[in-house]
Structure formats: C-alpha cells, structure tokens
Amino acid sequence: MEKIKTLIIGSGPAGYTAAIYCGRASMKPVVYAGLQPGGQLTTTTIIENFPGFREGIDANQLMGEMRQQAENFGAEVRDGSIVEADLSSRPFHLKDERGNEIEAENVIIATGASAKYLGLADEEKYRGQGVSACATCDGFFYRKRVVAVVGGGDTACEEAMYLSSLAKKVYMIVRKPQLRAAEIMRKRVTEQENIEILYNTNTLGLFGENGVEGAHLVRFKGEPNEEKYDIAIDGFFLAIGHTPNTELFKGQIDLDDHGFIITQPKSTKTNIEGVYAAGDVADPTYRQGVVAAASGAMAAIEVERAQ
Ligand code: NDP
C-alpha cells in the first residue's frame, strides 16, 4: 500500500495549480492525470482568455507548461486514473487502474466536467471547426458571423446573450415549445433583436466544405406537420448541460442535484474533512480555466493550513 500525503485527481488547470502550490509547500503531491491529460481545455485550440499570454496560447501548450511547472516544483504526475475511492475513513483508500492501492492523507478532487453533446457524427467531424461547447472560449472567433446555440436552459440563454454581443445573428435551437430558463433569462433572449428562437426544433446534422456552413434542422419531429429545413451558420454551440465527473464519489460525498460536488462557501472543503474539490467538478456556474486554476490554489492552501 503506497502512502501519499496529497493526492490530486485530475490534470486540468485546477489539478495542476493545486499541484504547483502543494509542491512548493513540500506536501509531496501526486497527480493522477486521468483519461484526458490536461483536461477539457485540450479539446479547444487557442486560449485567449487565460491571462499572461498577449497573443493567446495553444491549449495543449498551456497545459503542457502547467504540467512541467508542477513537476519542476515537486509534484509527481502519473498518466493513469483513479478507479476506486473509499472516503469513509481517513487516511482515504483509493485504487488506480493498474490495481495499485493508495492510502492518501488528503485528496483534492479536480476531475472536471464534460460538456454534453447531441451525439451527432457531425459534431465530431466539425469539432474545433465550427462546433464548440463554450461560447466564452470560442465566441470571439465569430464576430459579425451567424451562429446557433442548442438548448433552452439558463446556460443556453447566457451563451446566446454573450454571442449576440459579438455575432451578427444568433439562432437558439430549442427542442420544446418553450425555454426552460428562468424568467429573467427568457425575457432577455426574447427581447434581444439579433436572437431568433427556433422552438420545437431538433438538429439532424451539420454541413460545410471548410468547417460548419449550416445545419439541417427538423421542426415538429415525428408529428404530422414535421418540416425539415436548413439554416446557414458559421458556428454551432452546444449548451445542453455539463456532466460533472463525480461517478467515483457518488454516495460518499455531498453532491447537488446535477451531480456537482458541494463545497463550503468561499472554500474548496467538502463535507468530508481532508477531501477538497476544485475546478469544474464543483462549479456549475463559471467553468473557466482561470477560475478553476484559482480554486486549485485555494484547495492547496486549505490543505496546507489544515496540517
Ligand atoms: P439545463 O439542464 O437547465 O438545460 C439544458 C437545456 O438543454 C434544456 O433546455 C434541455 O431541453 C436542452 N437539452 C438537453 N438535452 C438535449 C438534447 N439532447 N437535444 C436538445 N436539447 C437538449 O442545463 P444548463 O446547463 O442550462 O443549467 C444547469 C444548471 O445550472 C441549471 O440549474 C441552471 O439553472 C443553472 N445555471 C444558472 C445560471 C444562472 O443562474 N445565471 C447560469 C447557467 C446555469 P429541455 O428543456 O427540453 O429538457
């Protein structure tokens, strides 16, 4: 049984920042990088809103730098995953995918969240070429263009509002006859001149020679008045929710209704002493690399102060 003082699960900005801080504080952090080393950011191309890079920075390069920085300051980063976690008593018992057993004094959960996609083959085909699940990250590339946002919840409305300030026109593709979002958000999007809401509408596919040039849609799918039609768009944004990666901790740690880890206010502490949560796994609201990095720093400081 390997004994680890500070185990960090996940290698996005939250995990690596926690590792840098823990490493510098001589807390011998071990990071399990998980199935997607570098985390969600590595699915995009250029990051323009992470401070410190005047021209923006390639996402993979940024995450590579963070990893190297963590290693340089005392973290051990392993390319592997934690597959079992027993948080019922401290030290905590965990197992990695090779069957190695770990006893950890502190655990920082930074496993992130995954954007939901519709499951269309075209989403894969055009990923990074017009398909995005983050308007704040990629909206800038669609100034004065036409985009579509899929979803009718608060996130979709927020993303549509954000995009409407940049793009010429924003379609919202909503599968129901109404928006699910809160009243105030519904009011905002319906009153916004350059947003057009396509109710009762589903997406069948995307088309385009060089990236997304349009979407195939269907209105009243499966009904007698079903109608298929196309719209011309340059960008296709998914906003149908995120799934936090908390499967491993279900039933052990307090989660909200959407599965995000609940942390104490202004803290990364969970309901279990010695277990902290940082980044998107505990953040249904902001979901930004820089915010995740900041909460990784908070987690490391909280671990250190609890010693
Ligand atoms: P929600 O689950 O609230 O909404 C998801 C939306 O996507 C719904 O309109 C849903 O449609 C639609 N959808 C889901 N799956 C599909 C699909 N396969 N095809 C087409 N449409 C689909 O997720 P959000 O991310 O919007 O919000 C998550 C939580 O965070 C909510 O509690 C929300 O209130 C909160 N939030 C709050 C904010 C704020 O207060 N400022 C900002 C952002 C989020 P349908 O309605 O038909 O199910």
Residues whose N, C-alpha, C, O or C-beta is under 5 A from the ligand:
A	BS01	NDP	L118 G151 G152 G153 D154 T155 A156 R175 K176 R180 A239 I240 G241 H242 P284
